Amino acid sequence: MDVAFGDDASRKQKDNAAQNFSLLNRIGLNIIKNAKVSSMGVKGHRKKAGWDNDYLLYALKSFDVVKI
């Protein structure tokens, strides 16, 4: 987690902020790992999702938690 999101450098200390952000980062990492279509690393996939809205939508749609 620290390599992908830099958790050690985080300065969130008030109340449950560190735990909450850690949970959100873990969810984001799972979404990225599930949507990998190339041999790019996690950092590259995060950047791609930030720059390309189509890829972001693909990643979010591929992370289907509840199958109806």
LUMPAZA-18076 format. One line per field, with one value per atom (N, C-alpha, C): atom name; x, y, z; residue number from 1. Coordinates in pm, whole numbers, padded with zeros to 5 digits. Layout:
<sites>
site	[CA:...]
east	[X:...]
north	[Y:...]
up	[Z:...]
pos	[NUM:...]
</sites>
This chain:
<sites>
site	[N:CA:C:N:CA:C:N:CA:C:N:CA:C:N:CA:C:N:CA:C:N:CA:C:N:CA:C:N:CA:C:N:CA:C:N:CA:C:N:CA:C:N:CA:C:N:CA:C:N:CA:C:N:CA:C:N:CA:C:N:CA:C:N:CA:C:N:CA:C:N:CA:C:N:CA:C:N:CA:C:N:CA:C:N:CA:C:N:CA:C:N:CA:C:N:CA:C:N:CA:C:N:CA:C:N:CA:C:N:CA:C:N:CA:C:N:CA:C:N:CA:C:N:CA:C:N:CA:C:N:CA:C:N:CA:C:N:CA:C:N:CA:C:N:CA:C:N:CA:C:N:CA:C:N:CA:C:N:CA:C:N:CA:C:N:CA:C:N:CA:C:N:CA:C:N:CA:C:N:CA:C:N:CA:C:N:CA:C:N:CA:C:N:CA:C:N:CA:C:N:CA:C:N:CA:C:N:CA:C:N:CA:C:N:CA:C:N:CA:C:N:CA:C:N:CA:C:N:CA:C:N:CA:C:N:CA:C]
east	[00082:00000:00086:00198:00280:00342:00380:00441:00339:00218:00116:00057:00037:-00034:00045:00163:00244:00183:00136:00070:00162:00290:00381:00400:00387:00407:00280:00171:00044:00046:-00014:-00016:-00155:-00240:-00376:-00369:-00408:-00397:-00523:-00610:-00725:-00832:-00879:-00986:-00956:-01046:-01032:-00988:-00933:-00900:-00802:-00699:-00598:-00661:-00746:-00811:-00909:-00983:-01079:-01010:-00903:-00831:-00760:-00714:-00651:-00753:-00874:-00979:-01012:-01022:-01049:-00936:-00811:-00697:-00699:-00737:-00745:-00852:-00965:-01073:-01023:-00956:-00901:-00800:-00715:-00615:-00682:-00787:-00860:-00926:-00981:-01043:-00938:-00822:-00715:-00664:-00643:-00593:-00693:-00820:-00923:-00935:-00900:-00921:-00796:-00689:-00565:-00584:-00549:-00556:-00419:-00321:-00186:-00086:00040:00144:00195:00120:00156:00143:00222:00215:00096:00078:-00034:-00027:00093:00108:00065:00101:00062:-00088:-00149:-00295:-00367:-00313:-00373:-00366:-00252:-00237:-00331:-00338:-00424:-00570:-00613:-00751:-00775:-00672:-00685:-00690:-00624:-00617:-00724:-00767:-00858:-00991:-01094:-01225:-01282:-01255:-01306:-01245:-01115:-01049:-01102:-01125:-01180:-01316:-01402:-01533:-01521:-01427:-01403:-01361:-01269:-01220:-01332:-01414:-01523:-01629:-01657:-01757:-01705:-01575:-01520:-01516:-01526:-01526:-01670:-01733:-01873:-01883:-01923:-01930:-02056:-02168:-02294:-02340:-02353:-02397:-02547:-02621:-02767:-02811]
north	[-00119:00000:00126:00120:00241:00276:00177:00204:00267:00216:00265:00399:00420:00538:00626:00586:00668:00684:00577:00585:00636:00603:00646:00797:00862:01006:01085:01013:01078:01143:01261:01334:01335:01245:01238:01176:01251:01201:01223:01310:01345:01235:01198:01099:00972:00936:00813:00840:00955:00993:00896:00854:00764:00629:00577:00449:00461:00571:00591:00602:00681:00695:00566:00491:00362:00267:00269:00185:00229:00359:00409:00375:00385:00348:00199:00116:-00028:-00059:00009:-00009:00033:00148:00194:00098:00043:-00054:-00180:-00226:-00344:-00316:-00197:-00161:-00162:-00104:-00098:-00237:-00320:-00456:-00538:-00515:-00590:-00548:-00423:-00368:-00372:-00434:-00431:-00496:-00423:-00475:-00473:-00413:-00408:-00441:-00446:-00481:-00360:-00252:-00130:-00154:-00083:-00096:-00022:-00035:00029:00180:00236:00381:00429:00355:00390:00381:00279:00265:00378:00421:00534:00661:00684:00802:00794:00675:00657:00683:00635:00658:00806:00876:01020:01102:01055:01130:01092:00966:00913:00873:00950:00922:00790:00753:00625:00508:00517:00410:00407:00523:00529:00461:00491:00426:00276:00235:00091:00023:00087:00029:00018:00121:00117:00015:00003:-00095:-00237:-00257:-00393:-00442:-00352:-00388:-00407:-00510:-00538:-00614:-00547:-00607:-00693:-00638:-00709:-00747:-00875:-00922:-00949:-00877:-00890:-00977]
up	[00000:00000:00000:00071:00080:-00054:-00132:-00262:-00356:-00356:-00449:-00407:-00277:-00232:-00136:-00094:-00005:00134:00193:00323:00433:00429:00535:00537:00423:00416:00451:00471:00502:00639:00650:00777:00841:00799:00855:00994:01096:01232:01314:01273:01354:01350:01465:01482:01402:01314:01236:01092:01065:00927:00863:00936:00879:00842:00928:00900:00784:00779:00671:00536:00528:00403:00364:00461:00432:00367:00417:00361:00217:00194:00059:-00036:00011:-00072:-00107:-00011:-00035:-00139:-00131:-00230:-00368:-00376:-00503:-00561:-00476:-00523:-00577:-00512:-00560:-00694:-00712:-00840:-00950:-00924:-01024:-01056:-00955:-00980:-01060:-01039:-01109:-01255:-01287:-01421:-01508:-01463:-01540:-01677:-01780:-01916:-01983:-01918:-01973:-01863:-01899:-01803:-01726:-01729:-01657:-01506:-01427:-01282:-01225:-01095:-01026:-01041:-01027:-01040:-01178:-01281:-01417:-01438:-01380:-01392:-01318:-01204:-01132:-01216:-01278:-01363:-01483:-01544:-01661:-01624:-01508:-01464:-01436:-01392:-01366:-01493:-01597:-01724:-01824:-01819:-01922:-01857:-01882:-01822:-01870:-01995:-02046:-01970:-01943:-01866:-01723:-01664:-01529:-01522:-01619:-01623:-01644:-01730:-01753:-01622:-01549:-01425:-01322:-01311:-01215:-01253:-01383:-01427:-01414:-01429:-01421:-01276:-01180:-01039:-00994:-01042:-01014:-00883:-00779:-00646:-00634:-00674:-00664:-00803:-00828:-00958:-00951:-01032:-01029:-01145]
pos	[1:1:1:2:2:2:3:3:3:4:4:4:5:5:5:6:6:6:7:7:7:8:8:8:9:9:9:10:10:10:11:11:11:12:12:12:13:13:13:14:14:14:15:15:15:16:16:16:17:17:17:18:18:18:19:19:19:20:20:20:21:21:21:22:22:22:23:23:23:24:24:24:25:25:25:26:26:26:27:27:27:28:28:28:29:29:29:30:30:30:31:31:31:32:32:32:33:33:33:34:34:34:35:35:35:36:36:36:37:37:37:38:38:38:39:39:39:40:40:40:41:41:41:42:42:42:43:43:43:44:44:44:45:45:45:46:46:46:47:47:47:48:48:48:49:49:49:50:50:50:51:51:51:52:52:52:53:53:53:54:54:54:55:55:55:56:56:56:57:57:57:58:58:58:59:59:59:60:60:60:61:61:61:62:62:62:63:63:63:64:64:64:65:65:65:66:66:66:67:67:67:68:68:68]
</sites>
